[in-house]
Amino acid sequence: MRYDVLIIGGGPVGNYLASLLAGKVNVGVIEKKGAFGGKACTGIVGAENYESLGLPEKAILNAFNGAFFISREKVFEIHRSLPQAYLIDRKVLERELAKRAMRKGAEYYLSTNFLGFKNGKAILQHLDSRLEIEAKYYVGADGVNSSVAKEIQARTEGEVLKGWEIEVLGNFKRDHVEVWVNKNINPEFFFWVAPINEEEARVGTFGEIDSLAKFLKIRRLNPFKTVEIKSGAVILGWRKPWVKGNVALVGDAALQIKPTTAGGIVFGAYCAKSLAKAILNDNLEIYERECSWVREQVSFGLKIRKVFKNLTQEKIEEIFEVLSSEEVRKIIVERADFDDHVKTVKALLKNPRVLAKLIRISPIILRALL
């Protein structure tokens, strides 16, 4: 059995890559689960990128026009007339992308584990049978704990974070996300509230589970009205190389994850397009170059992450004071990009008054970001 491309991992990025390649080359996809979806994933994706990448409209649960940013002492709102982000049903996203790939000719192996490479072939365990499949190119799209990455001895440098998320009933403003930053409750990360509708939302954070319990009390959400609990882990950092011989890593397997929010769908899909181009041009060497935008975003995001970890809550309150000003909110509304944090920060730092205020709060912020 032989394919031009064998993709190991049938998550959103692996299935998206399969949909880009199927019909042009012979594609096989290996997925260890017996069904799509199921992983912990809030699924907030920038609306502009979601549409430009051609991701399925059917997976959209809700659209967000704005956000409330809430610290221990301050609250401010950012609002735009058009949707800036979508809330996605990951199960539907994976299924629709897989069906798109299948219709074009991709073949899927569910309930199949990747065991390793031997003599240029992928060794697989499918139910009670062991398979050997040969391909011209192999792609690891099998998540942060990628078995393919281990097989090619890719090095991992990063911060491991445990995430917790619940779906809970309450009262929510449907078209607004809530971002809560309070290091007295959770020094590791912010809290998010992403409404599915007016009465149900996905609420979560990264760090200790106790911090989420404390947040629910502050947000006045009843933990006994929880309809689903999920947990998972991410690694914020680098995994190198992305390519070794005829094997490439993409998505979470390559740690193409946004360090500021731990989201990976857009970065992974963007790099999948770059990888598809490299495969169709029969030259994997161009993959990393074509995906340089994501490398830039990850590098910058890791700097922001470092700054956040070193800030006290008192400094965060001062930053909120600056960000909540009418001048800054206008810049954010006019020029900020949901997925391009480099562009957003550069827009803020180009304003002399904003720059001066941030320097007064902490010169470390500017040194790190510049």
C-alpha positions as CSV (number, residue, x, y, z in Angstrom):
1,M,0.0,0.0,0.0
2,R,1.5,3.4,-1.0
3,Y,0.4,7.0,-0.9
4,D,2.0,10.2,-2.1
5,V,1.3,11.7,1.3
6,L,0.4,10.0,4.6
7,I,-0.9,12.4,7.2
8,I,-0.7,11.1,10.8
9,G,-3.4,12.9,12.8
10,G,-6.9,13.6,11.8
11,G,-7.5,16.8,13.8
12,P,-8.4,20.2,12.2
13,V,-5.0,20.8,10.8
14,G,-4.4,17.3,9.5
15,N,-7.8,17.2,7.8
16,Y,-7.4,20.7,6.4
17,L,-4.1,19.7,4.8
18,A,-5.7,16.5,3.5
19,S,-8.5,18.7,1.9
20,L,-5.9,20.9,0.2
21,L,-3.9,17.9,-1.2
22,A,-6.6,15.4,-2.1
23,G,-7.5,15.2,-5.7
24,K,-4.0,16.5,-6.6
25,V,-2.0,13.7,-5.0
26,N,-2.9,10.4,-3.3
27,V,-3.6,11.1,0.4
28,G,-4.0,8.8,3.3
29,V,-4.9,10.0,6.8
30,I,-4.3,8.1,10.1
31,E,-6.4,8.9,13.1
32,K,-6.0,7.0,16.4
33,K,-9.5,7.9,17.7
34,G,-12.6,6.2,16.4
35,A,-14.4,9.5,15.8
36,F,-13.5,13.1,15.1
37,G,-13.4,15.8,17.8
38,G,-13.5,15.3,21.5
39,K,-10.3,17.2,22.5
40,A,-10.5,20.2,24.8
41,C,-10.6,23.3,22.6
42,T,-12.4,26.6,23.1
43,G,-12.3,27.2,19.4
44,I,-12.2,31.0,19.1
45,V,-10.8,31.8,15.7
46,G,-10.3,35.2,14.0
47,A,-13.2,35.7,11.6
48,E,-11.1,37.2,8.7
49,N,-8.6,34.3,8.8
50,Y,-11.4,31.7,9.2
51,E,-13.0,32.9,6.0
52,S,-9.8,33.5,4.0
53,L,-8.6,29.9,4.8
54,G,-11.9,28.6,3.5
55,L,-12.9,26.8,6.7
56,P,-16.4,25.3,6.9
57,E,-19.2,27.7,7.8
58,K,-21.2,24.8,9.2
59,A,-18.8,24.6,12.2
60,I,-19.5,28.2,13.4
61,L,-21.5,28.3,16.7
62,N,-21.4,32.0,17.4
63,A,-19.8,35.2,16.2
64,F,-18.2,37.9,18.4
65,N,-18.3,41.6,17.6
66,G,-16.5,42.6,20.8
67,A,-14.8,41.8,24.0
68,F,-14.9,42.9,27.7
69,F,-11.4,43.2,29.3
70,I,-11.6,42.9,33.0
71,S,-8.9,43.2,35.6
72,R,-9.1,43.2,39.4
73,E,-10.1,46.9,39.3
74,K,-11.0,47.9,35.8
75,V,-13.2,47.0,32.9
76,F,-13.2,48.3,29.3
77,E,-14.9,47.2,26.1
78,I,-13.8,46.9,22.5
79,H,-16.6,46.7,20.0
80,R,-16.7,46.6,16.2
81,S,-19.7,46.5,13.8
82,L,-18.6,43.3,12.1
83,P,-17.7,40.0,13.7
84,Q,-14.1,39.8,14.7
85,A,-14.0,36.1,15.8
86,Y,-16.0,32.9,15.6
87,L,-16.7,30.3,18.2
88,I,-16.2,26.9,16.5
89,D,-17.6,23.4,17.1
90,R,-14.4,21.5,16.8
91,K,-16.1,18.1,16.2
92,V,-18.1,19.6,13.3
93,L,-14.9,21.4,12.0
94,E,-12.9,18.1,11.9
95,R,-15.8,16.1,10.4
96,E,-16.5,18.6,7.7
97,L,-12.9,19.0,6.7
98,A,-12.5,15.2,6.7
99,K,-15.6,14.8,4.5
100,R,-14.2,17.4,2.2
101,A,-11.0,15.5,1.9
102,M,-12.8,12.2,1.4
103,R,-14.9,13.5,-1.4
104,K,-11.7,14.5,-3.2
105,G,-10.3,11.0,-2.8
106,A,-8.5,10.9,0.5
107,E,-8.6,7.6,2.4
108,Y,-9.0,7.6,6.2
109,Y,-7.9,5.0,8.7
110,L,-9.8,5.6,12.0
111,S,-8.9,3.7,15.3
112,T,-5.4,3.4,13.9
113,N,-2.2,4.0,15.9
114,F,1.1,5.1,14.5
115,L,3.8,3.0,15.9
116,G,6.9,4.4,14.1
117,F,8.9,4.2,10.9
118,K,10.7,1.2,9.7
119,N,12.6,0.8,6.4
120,G,11.0,3.9,5.1
121,K,7.4,2.8,5.9
122,A,4.9,3.8,8.6
123,I,4.1,1.0,11.0
124,L,0.5,1.1,12.1
125,Q,-1.8,-0.8,14.4
126,H,-5.4,-0.9,13.1
127,L,-7.7,-2.7,15.5
128,D,-6.2,-6.3,15.5
129,S,-4.1,-5.8,12.4
130,R,-0.6,-4.4,11.9
131,L,-0.1,-2.5,8.7
132,E,2.8,-1.1,6.8
133,I,2.2,1.9,4.6
134,E,4.7,3.5,2.4
135,A,4.5,7.2,1.3
136,K,6.6,9.7,-0.6
137,Y,6.0,12.2,2.2
138,Y,4.9,11.7,5.8
139,V,3.2,14.5,7.8
140,G,3.0,14.6,11.6
141,A,-0.2,16.4,12.5
142,D,-0.7,14.4,15.7
143,G,-0.7,17.1,18.4
144,V,1.7,18.4,21.1
145,N,2.6,14.9,22.2
146,S,3.5,14.0,18.6
147,S,4.8,10.5,18.1
148,V,6.0,11.6,14.7
149,A,8.1,14.3,16.3
150,K,9.6,11.8,18.6
151,E,10.4,9.5,15.7
152,I,12.4,12.2,13.9
153,Q,14.0,13.2,17.2
154,A,12.7,16.8,17.1
155,R,13.8,18.9,20.0
156,T,11.2,20.6,22.2
157,E,11.8,23.8,24.1
158,G,8.8,25.3,25.8
159,E,6.4,25.8,28.7
160,V,3.9,23.1,29.4
161,L,0.5,24.3,30.6
162,K,-2.5,22.3,31.8
163,G,-5.8,23.8,30.7
164,W,-9.3,23.5,32.1
165,E,-12.6,24.4,30.5
166,I,-16.2,23.9,31.3
167,E,-19.5,24.6,29.5
168,V,-21.7,26.2,32.1
169,L,-25.2,27.8,32.2
170,G,-25.5,31.5,33.1
171,N,-26.4,34.9,31.7
172,F,-24.0,36.1,28.9
173,K,-23.8,38.8,26.3
174,R,-23.8,36.6,23.3
175,D,-21.7,38.7,20.9
176,H,-18.9,39.5,23.4
177,V,-16.0,37.4,24.8
178,E,-14.8,38.2,28.3
179,V,-11.1,38.3,29.1
180,W,-10.3,38.4,32.9
181,V,-6.8,39.1,34.1
182,N,-6.2,38.7,37.8
183,K,-2.9,37.2,38.9
184,N,-4.0,37.2,42.5
185,I,-6.3,34.3,41.4
186,N,-4.2,32.8,38.7
187,P,-0.6,33.9,38.1
188,E,-0.2,31.7,35.1
189,F,-2.8,32.8,32.6
190,F,-6.0,34.8,32.0
191,F,-9.6,33.5,32.2
192,W,-11.9,33.5,29.3
193,V,-15.7,33.4,28.9
194,A,-16.8,32.5,25.4
195,P,-20.6,32.5,25.0
196,I,-22.2,29.8,22.8
197,N,-25.5,31.7,23.3
198,E,-27.2,33.9,25.9
199,E,-27.4,31.1,28.5
200,E,-24.4,28.9,27.9
201,A,-20.6,29.6,27.6
202,R,-17.2,28.0,27.5
203,V,-15.2,29.1,30.6
204,G,-11.6,28.2,31.2
205,T,-8.0,29.0,31.9
206,F,-4.6,27.4,32.1
207,G,-2.9,26.7,35.4
208,E,-4.3,25.1,38.6
209,I,-7.9,23.8,38.7
210,D,-8.4,25.6,42.0
211,S,-8.0,29.0,40.2
212,L,-10.9,28.1,37.9
213,A,-13.1,27.3,40.9
214,K,-12.3,30.7,42.4
215,F,-13.1,32.4,39.2
216,L,-16.5,30.9,38.9
217,K,-17.3,32.4,42.3
218,I,-16.1,35.8,41.2
219,R,-18.0,35.6,37.9
220,R,-21.1,34.3,39.9
221,L,-21.4,31.1,37.9
222,N,-22.8,28.0,39.5
223,P,-20.4,25.1,39.1
224,F,-23.4,22.7,39.6
225,K,-24.8,24.0,36.3
226,T,-21.9,22.7,34.3
227,V,-22.9,20.6,31.3
228,E,-19.3,19.6,30.2
229,I,-15.8,19.5,31.6
230,K,-12.7,19.2,29.5
231,S,-9.0,19.4,30.2
232,G,-5.8,19.2,28.1
233,A,-2.3,20.5,27.8
234,V,-0.4,22.7,25.5
235,I,3.3,23.5,25.0
236,L,4.2,27.2,24.3
237,G,7.5,27.3,22.6
238,W,9.5,25.7,19.8
239,R,9.8,22.3,18.3
240,K,12.7,21.9,15.8
241,P,13.1,20.9,13.1
242,W,9.7,21.0,11.3
243,V,11.2,19.0,8.4
244,K,13.6,16.1,8.4
245,G,14.1,14.2,5.2
246,N,10.7,13.3,3.8
247,V,8.9,13.9,7.1
248,A,7.2,17.2,8.1
249,L,5.4,18.4,11.3
250,V,2.5,20.8,11.2
251,G,0.0,22.3,13.6
252,D,0.3,21.5,17.3
253,A,2.8,18.8,16.4
254,A,5.1,21.6,15.3
255,L,4.0,23.8,18.2
256,Q,2.5,26.3,15.8
257,I,0.5,27.6,18.8
258,K,-0.3,31.2,19.7
259,P,1.6,31.8,23.0
260,T,-0.7,34.6,24.0
261,T,-3.9,32.6,23.9
262,A,-2.8,29.0,23.4
263,G,-4.9,28.8,20.2
264,G,-3.6,26.7,17.3
265,I,-6.2,26.4,14.6
266,V,-5.3,29.4,12.5
267,F,-1.6,29.1,12.8
268,G,-1.8,25.4,12.0
269,A,-4.1,25.9,9.0
270,Y,-1.9,28.7,7.7
271,C,1.2,26.5,7.9
272,A,-0.8,23.6,6.3
273,K,-1.3,25.8,3.2
274,S,2.4,26.4,3.1
275,L,3.2,22.7,3.5
276,A,0.7,21.8,0.8
277,K,2.5,24.2,-1.5
278,A,5.8,22.7,-0.6
279,I,4.6,19.1,-1.2
280,L,2.9,20.0,-4.6
281,N,6.2,21.6,-5.6
282,D,8.1,18.5,-4.5
283,N,10.3,20.6,-2.2
284,L,9.8,20.4,1.6
285,E,12.7,22.9,2.0
286,I,10.4,25.8,1.2
287,Y,7.9,24.9,3.9
288,E,9.4,26.8,6.8
289,R,10.2,29.8,4.6
290,E,6.6,29.9,3.4
291,C,5.4,29.7,6.9
292,S,7.6,32.6,8.2
293,W,4.6,34.6,9.3
294,V,3.7,32.0,12.0
295,R,7.3,31.8,13.1
296,E,7.3,35.6,13.6
297,Q,4.0,35.5,15.5
298,V,5.2,32.7,17.8
299,S,8.5,34.5,18.5
300,F,6.7,37.7,19.4
301,G,4.0,35.9,21.4
302,L,6.7,34.2,23.5
303,K,8.1,37.7,24.3
304,I,4.6,38.9,25.4
305,R,4.2,35.7,27.4
306,K,7.5,36.4,29.2
307,V,6.4,40.0,30.0
308,F,3.1,38.8,31.4
309,K,4.7,36.3,33.7
310,N,7.0,39.0,35.1
311,L,4.3,41.6,35.7
312,T,2.6,42.1,39.0
313,Q,-1.1,42.7,39.2
314,E,-0.4,46.3,40.2
315,K,1.5,46.8,36.9
316,I,-1.4,45.1,35.0
317,E,-3.8,47.6,36.5
318,E,-1.6,50.4,35.2
319,I,-1.6,48.8,31.8
320,F,-5.4,48.5,31.8
321,E,-5.6,52.2,32.7
322,V,-3.7,52.9,29.4
323,L,-5.6,50.4,27.3
324,S,-9.0,51.6,28.5
325,S,-8.3,55.2,27.4
326,E,-10.4,56.4,24.5
327,E,-7.3,57.0,22.4
328,V,-6.0,53.5,22.7
329,R,-9.4,51.8,22.2
330,K,-9.7,53.8,19.0
331,I,-6.4,52.5,17.8
332,I,-7.4,48.9,18.7
333,V,-10.8,49.2,16.9
334,E,-9.2,50.7,13.8
335,R,-6.0,48.7,13.4
336,A,-5.9,45.7,15.7
337,D,-5.9,42.2,14.2
338,F,-7.3,39.2,16.2
339,D,-4.6,36.8,15.0
340,D,-1.8,39.2,14.2
341,H,-0.5,40.4,17.5
342,V,2.7,41.8,16.0
343,K,0.6,44.2,13.9
344,T,-1.6,45.1,16.9
345,V,1.3,46.0,19.2
346,K,3.2,47.9,16.5
347,A,0.1,50.0,16.0
348,L,0.0,50.9,19.7
349,L,3.7,51.6,19.9
350,K,3.7,53.9,16.9
351,N,1.6,56.4,19.0
352,P,4.1,58.6,21.0
353,R,1.7,59.2,23.9
354,V,0.9,55.5,24.3
355,L,4.6,54.6,24.1
356,A,5.5,57.2,26.7
357,K,2.9,55.9,29.1
358,L,4.0,52.3,28.7
359,I,7.6,53.3,29.3
360,R,6.7,55.0,32.5
361,I,4.8,51.9,33.7
362,S,7.7,49.5,33.0
363,P,10.7,50.0,30.6
364,I,11.0,46.2,30.7
365,I,7.9,45.9,28.6
366,L,9.4,48.0,25.8
367,R,12.8,46.2,26.0
368,A,11.1,42.9,25.6
369,L,8.8,43.8,22.8
370,L,11.2,45.9,20.8
